Amino acid sequence: MTDVRGDGPALLRAIGATLPAMRLLTDPIDRESHRRDETAYLPAGLPLAVALPETTAEVAELVRLCGEHDVPIVPRGAGTGLSGGSAGIEGALTIAFTRMTRILEIDRGNLTVTTQPGIVNADLKAAVAAEGLFYAPDPASYETCTIGGNLGTNAGGLCCIKYGVTRDAVLGLEVVMADATVLRLGGKNVKDVAGYGLIPLLVGSQGTLALVTEATLRLRPAPPPRATLLAFFPSLEAAGEAVSGLTAAGLGPVTLELMDRFTIRAVDDMHRLGLDRDAAAMLLVESDLPGDAAAAEIAAAERVCEASAATLVVRAADAQEAEWLRQGRRLAFRALEALGAARMEDVGVPRSRVPEMLRAIEAIADRRAVTIGTFGHAGDGNLHPTLVLDRDGEDAAAIERLEAARTDLYEAALALGGTVTGEHGIGAARRDWLVRQRGEAAVGVMRAIKRALDPRDLLNPGRVLA
Ligand SMILES: Cc1cc2nc3c(=O)[nH]c(=O)nc-3n(C[C@H](O)[C@H](O)[C@H](O)COP(=O)(O)OP(=O)(O)OC[C@H]3O[C@@H](n4cnc5c(N)ncnc54)[C@H](O)[C@@H]3O)c2cc1C
C-alpha cells in the first residue's frame, strides 16, 4: 500500500469552494492519463486530481491550499519528459499548465517574447516567426512539449551547439514559490547581476523549487534558410572523429546530429528517406549563416567529414528535403519505439571524447547482449543510446541485462569526464547517480537550497533529490 500524504478529500473540497471556476479533473480515466510521462518503465503514482489553472493567481491559490492540506504538487507540461519528472505521485495534486497558453507580448525593440508556460514550443516558434523573429531552443519533441516543461528541464535540442540551451534564452521569470509567494525575477535586461542568480537556479530544477507561471525569453532575427549536409561513415568511431574534427576546425554549424546504423535503418523503414542503410553512422550538419557563408561552412564540413573517412557526403537538394531529413532525425526515438520497448538514455561527454563514448556504447551492447540504437546531439557531446527490448522478450533476465547496460553507460560517461544526463534531467530516473556524479558536498548544497525554498517538501517531492 503506497503512503498517501495529506488530506486529499479536504483539499478537493477547498479547491471547489475557493476556486469554483477551476477545471479540476477527478475522473479516474483522466487521472490515469496523467500518471506517466514518457518513462513508462518507471513506477508512478495516481494523482489525487489534475488541476488546470489559467492564471498565476489560480496557481498561487492552489499552492496555498496544497500547503494548508499538506498535499504535494506535481507540476506538469505536456508529459513528454524522459526522466519521470512530471509523472504522478500517489495522492498528490498534479498542476498541468496546458491551459496557460497565452503569449502576453512580443517586443521587437527588446527582442523578447513574454509567455505563459503551457504554450507548445512549436506554437511559440510559429507565433514569433510570423513577426520575422526566431526562438532558438528546439527539443526534438518541439511539436508537443511546452515552454514550462522546457524551463523545468532546461531542455536542449537540435541547435544548442550554436544557440545554447533553454536557460540561455531566459531573461525573466514569474514563479510561484512553495509558500505561494509570487516572485518576478529578471525581465528584459540583457545584463543584470543584482544579487544571486535565481533564474539559472530555477531553470532545470524540474518543478522541485518553484512553479513557473510566466517567462520572458530572448528572440533573434529569423536566420536565413539552412544549408544541409548528410555524411555517412564506415564506423561509429569515424563519425565521432568527424564530430571532434568539426569542433577543432572552429566550425559553428547550427545542427550536428548523429545516428548509428540501427537507428538509420529504423528511421528509413519508417520514413523512406533513402538513407545509406549500410553505413555504420550518419551525421546531419547544417549551417544557417547568411549568403555564401553557409555554402562555405558546409564545404568546410564536407572536407572534415571526408578526412574522417566518410564514404558518402550529400547535400539536401532543397529546403523541403532538408526539413524531411531534420524531421527524420527528430523522430528517431519514435522509429526505435516501433521496433520494441525503447528506453532513451541521455549521456553527455566533452566533445573531443565523443569517439570514445561511441566505442564504449558498442562494447557495452556486445558485453551485455542488448540492442542499443544510438543517436543524438553529437555536436554537444550529448548522445541518446536507446536500449530496445523485444516486446515479447521482456523477461526478468532481459531487464537485468538492460539495467547492467545502463549502469555501464553511466560509468563510461563519468569515466570520460561526462554526465549521466545532458538534457533530460535526474527526475525520478537517475537519482541514485546524482551523488556519484556531483559528490556528497555538492548534493548537500542542493539539499540545503531545497530545504530553504521548500521546507515542507511540497513541490515534486522525491524528484532530483532522493
Ligand atoms: C520523442 C522525444 C524527443 C525528445 N527530444 C528532446 C530533445 O531533443 N531535447 C530535450 O531536452 N528533451 C527532449 N525530450 C524530452 C522532453 O520533451 C523535454 O524534457 C521537454 O522539456 C518536456 O516538456 P513537457 O512540456 O512535456 O514537460 P513535462 O514532461 O510535463 O515536465 C518536465 C519537467 O518540468 C516540470 N515542469 C513542467 N511545467 C512546469 C512549470 N510550469 N513550472 C515548473 N516546472 C514545470 C515538471 O515537473 C517536470 O519535472 C524528448 C522527448 C521525446 C518523447
The ligand as an ORCA input file, in Angstrom:
! r2SCAN-3c Opt
* xyz 0 1
  C      10.461     11.950    -28.953
  C      11.048     12.837    -27.905
  C      12.099     13.664    -28.224
  C      12.671     14.490    -27.251
  N      13.707     15.293    -27.594
  C      14.268     16.104    -26.680
  C      15.367     16.948    -27.024
  O      15.828     16.981    -28.165
  N      15.899     17.713    -26.054
  C      15.407     17.709    -24.760
  O      15.925     18.438    -23.907
  N      14.374     16.911    -24.421
  C      13.790     16.125    -25.329
  N      12.739     15.317    -24.978
  C      12.256     15.300    -23.598
  C      11.100     16.296    -23.300
  O      10.343     16.578    -24.455
  C      11.656     17.578    -22.675
  O      12.200     17.277    -21.403
  C      10.618     18.699    -22.504
  O      11.268     19.841    -21.983
  C       9.466     18.327    -21.574
  O       8.414     19.255    -21.772
  P       6.929     18.896    -21.290
  O       6.062     20.058    -21.560
  O       6.483     17.616    -21.862
  O       7.167     18.780    -19.713
  P       6.799     17.634    -18.686
  O       7.353     16.327    -19.106
  O       5.357     17.693    -18.379
  O       7.620     18.168    -17.424
  C       9.026     18.171    -17.429
  C       9.539     18.704    -16.083
  O       9.245     20.093    -15.975
  C       8.452     20.341    -14.820
  N       7.508     21.398    -15.191
  C       6.603     21.395    -16.189
  N       5.973     22.576    -16.246
  C       6.475     23.339    -15.250
  C       6.226     24.661    -14.782
  N       5.329     25.452    -15.368
  N       6.924     25.103    -13.706
  C       7.854     24.322    -13.099
  N       8.139     23.068    -13.505
  C       7.458     22.588    -14.567
  C       7.807     19.010    -14.472
  O       7.513     18.912    -13.092
  C       8.887     18.036    -14.880
  O       9.829     17.892    -13.857
  C      12.161     14.478    -25.927
  C      11.065     13.659    -25.612
  C      10.518     12.849    -26.575
  C       9.353     11.981    -26.204
*
